[in-house]
Amino acid sequence: MPNPRALPDATGTRSSAARVGTASMLGTFIEFYDFTCYGFLVVYMAPLFFPTGDRATGILTSLGVYGVGYLARPLGALFFGRLGDRRGRRSALLVTVIGMGGATTTMGLLPAYGTVGVAAPVLLVLVRMVQGFCAGGEIGGAATLVSESDGGRRRGRFQALIPLGSSLGVAVAPAVVGVLVTVLGAREMAHWGWRVPLLLSAAMTLAVVVYRVRLEDSPEFRSLAAADAVERSPVLAALRGHWRMIAVAAVLNLVVTMVLGVLVTYMSVYLLTVVDVPAIRVYWLSAVCLFLGASGFLVGGWWTDRFGRRSAMLLGYGGSAALVFPLLYGMRGVASGGAWALVGAGALYVLALAFSYAAAPAMYVTLTQAFPTRVRYTSASFAYNAGAVAGGGLTPYLAAQLTRSAGPRAAGWLVIAAAVTGVTVMSVLTSRSPRSAVPDRSIDGDAISNRITDTNN
């Protein structure tokens, strides 16, 4: 790792915000491609790693393993946050992407239960934990690097590149699975084809590493390092001095990941096991709709810069809450209806995704504005991942249990609850903030009521 004292001064050549944004987008692409592949491959991996004899039980167990990956994220956030705040954002982000891609590639090589017995699910859990641990330092670090490189001019639009990368990863994963199902067929897919999407992560990871290694660290961190002002104990400083804002930011991300946990991760399971849609149709429907819905991030980034975070949150979650029950009901037509039923359900899905995506940039702006440079990586990463554990890790499992016990569309209430919470929290933050511009980088996260700014409320 480079010594921060040896890094060049911030007055030197800077990587452009667009280049930094692209590098961050590629990293989150890898993260969410990796995580989403597992979600779409659950129906093939469940009987191989958890041969219970009951399909529903096996899938629920596999979704529980999906959540295990999230449990390791907060620990990874603290580890990589400390690394990023002490040694530089670039160094930490190189390690995170290598770790994520390496874990996913390893998952594609794991032996099944029939070969090694109980060691198979144990190894799967361990690899998922390593994957989650490394992912814990990715998005918070990427958001930090972008926020310290954009100059504050187009904050929402540059932060939108981070979730855009995640959305593209989520869209490419089912496309890859869909191509393989078409080419190989269900029998070969269940036998060995499920490994291919996971192994492809190795090549993708290598490409991202080659791109990222050329980046310089952020100007703000280089200035901090040149002044010998790097925080010696960033974890303690963050948890002691900014725990209130960490908690608030965690709630905001819980909201974001809970909505996406239903609309993205659980939706494929819902279509396959509840609505009984043919697998190939699910994969292609998901890939196309997730790709088209990604435009919501760009709209949300622009909207955040133009009208403010509260307005963006209301727009995004108001729309997704209004559409979730019509969407879950309309998806029945994908299995039983013709082409027009498929188009109609797909259009509803794209709209629901686009609205939910539009709220995300407002959360990312808040996540990075709320903490000072010396503990920003640690604070933003821990807040993001603390929320992701509950929102992203547990939501697919909760949605499956709700569907099982309360009916096929009960999972929609999770989206409603998340939307109301997100709009309420952001409204409290922004309605109590002053009109005068407070420098974003000097905001004290503990003074929530009067220091979190939003130019347009």
C-alpha positions, 0 to 999 in steps of 0.5 A: 500500500502506498504511504499517504505521506508520499502521495502527490499534493492535491494541486497536481494533476487530477483524474477527471470526475468522469473518469473517477465516476466511470471507475466507480460505476465499473466496480459497482457493476462487478459487485452487483453482477456477482450478487445478482448471479447468485439470486438468478442461479438459486433455482439451480444451486439449491438442490445441489447444495441443499438437497432437502427434497422439498423445492420451496425449503431448498430455495428458502435456505439458499436465499438465507445464504444470500443474506449471509453475504450481507452480514459480512458487509459491515465488518468489511466496511470497517476494515476497508473504511480504515484502509481507505481513510488511512492509505487512500481511497484508490488502494482500498477500492483496488482490493475490494474489487479483486476480493469480490471477483475472486470470491465469485470465481471461487463460487463457480468452482465449488463442489456440490453436496453429492461430491463432498457432502456437508462441506459443500454448503459450508464452503458456499457460506464461507465464500459468500461471506468473503464476497460480502466482506469485500463488497462492504468497502466498495460502494461507500468508497466509490461514493467517497471518491466521486464526491471528492472529485466532482467539485460539487458542481453536479453532485447528484449526476455523478453520484448517479453513476454508482447505482447505475453501475449496480443496475447494469450489473443486475441487468447483465446477470440475468441476460448471461443466465438467459443466454446459457439456458437458451444454448445449454437447456435446463438439464445442462444448466442444472448440471454444470452450466450454472457455473459459467456466469460465476466464472465470467466474473474473473475476466470482468474483474481483471478489466476493472482492475486494469482501469482502476489502477491508472487512477490517482487518489482524490484531491481531498485525500492527497491534501490531507495526506500532504498536511499529515492530517490523516486520521490515525483511528478512523473507525473510533473517530467515526463511531464516536463522533458521527454515530447519529448521522451514521444511523440516519444514513443507514436507515436511508440505505435500508430503504433503498435496498429494501425496495430493490430487494423486492423489485429486483432480487425477489422478483425473479424468485416470485416469477419462477416459483409463485407465478410459474413463469418459464425460466427463460422468459423470466431471465429475458424479461428481467434483463430487458426491464432492468436495463431500461429501468436504469435510466431512472438513476440518471433522471434521479441524479439530474432531479436531485441537482435541480430540485433537491433530495427531498423532492427526488425521494418523494418522486421516486418512492411515491411512484414505486409505492403506487405501482408495486401492487399493480405490478405484482398482480400484472405479472400473472399475465406473463405466465398465462397471457400472450405477447401484449400481456408480457409487454404490459407487465414489462412496462409496469416493471420498467416504470416501477424500477425507474421510479425506485432508482430515481430516489437512489442518488439523493441517498448517495449525496446525503451519504457523502455530504454528511461526513468530514474527509478524514473519516468519510470512507469509514463512515459512509461505508459502515452506514451504507452496509449497516442499512444493506444488511437489513434492507438487501440481505433480509428482504428477499427472505422476508418477501418469500416468507410473506408470500408463503404465509399471507398471499402472492402479493404480500411482499408489496407491503415491504415496498410501501413501508420502505417508501414511507420511511424514506420520504419521512426521514429525508423530509426531516433532514432537509426541511430543518436545514438552513437555506444558507450554503454550508460547505458539504465537506465540513458538515458535522454529522451529529448536528443533523437538525441544522447542518445537513444542507439541500440547496432546494430542500 
